[in-house]
């Protein structure tokens, strides 16, 4: 993807209470609608208030409890193909990705595995059902990205995307109140994923002046939100903006070695994707502080001058300290392990993606060993 191409939603509704706009949107164009959601939202107060007006539109509800597998998507397609014309997704990144994958695959003839990057042999046509995406977490930016992540733990042991510009949901409703009540660790994992999207796309070899400006704006929102994620509505609004901008910039400029590794670990262990990224981010910042790569140094100096100009320490050290000092959950202290065999697989399969320099296998191994206990 060219570094200066932006593909975004047709409609974006942003602000506290904006989920109230869902019913008027459905009313404006009557269609049989399928809801994808998660147990935490369906059991909460917002859904209880919304349900009486929403239910008449729904021909069914699918509950997503984990990252969707190709088998999950094929099952949903077999159940609903031809019966539904619109999908509403309310939930975290896994819910949104599942709904995006379903909306596309309902309009395609082959099984999911055939269309997945890394393992598939067929291209998506771009045909997809109408999708309204409403995130209840702020991290993945899935409400604005062109890809749906699918995790195949059975056939190929791979985490890969379905990807097409038309997978960007037509409508995104960004309501910060939906983050209220989220457990602290989940808030932290998702927020650090958003930061990693912004940071890696900023340092991407395909970034443009436009995408970098958006990355810097998103990182400013993150730094403002990070200490108060679980306390203030202002922080919730800021992190939702950071997450959305992270989705835009990752689509424009791509990601780097952290996500190049995280996808491989995620295919082997059911750890939260944001926690994996956060744990890799910390040693990556230490590695970046040692870098003499001219472009990296220039970009980090600009980042420092724009986001924390009064600081005397190097930008990488400042970010390391800020993230760990102000975290509402110590995501790097949980005892997460991978085996020696899994380490070897991750080093072998991972890559540097769109990073400004190629990280050697030894460097990738060093990052993983710093982030996880090797058993």
Secondary structure, DSSP 8 states (H G I E B T S, - for coil): --TT-----SEEEESTTGGGHHHHHHHHS---EEEEE-HHHHTSHHHHHHHHHHHTTEEEEEE--SS--HHHHHHHHHHHTTT-SEEEEEESHHHHHHHHHHHHHTT-SS-GGGGSTTT------S---EEEEEESSSSS-GGG-SEEEEEESSSS-EEEEEE-GGGS-SEEEE-GGGGTT--HHHHHHHHHHHHHHHHHHHTBTT--HHHHHHHHHHHHHHHHHHTTTTT-HHHHHHHHHHHHHHHHHHHHH---HHHHHHHHHHHHS---HHHHHHHHHHHHHHHHHT---HHHHHHHHHHHHHH-TT--S-HHHHHHHHHHHS-SS-TTTS--EE-HHHHHHHHHH---TTBSS---HHHHHHHHHHHSEE-
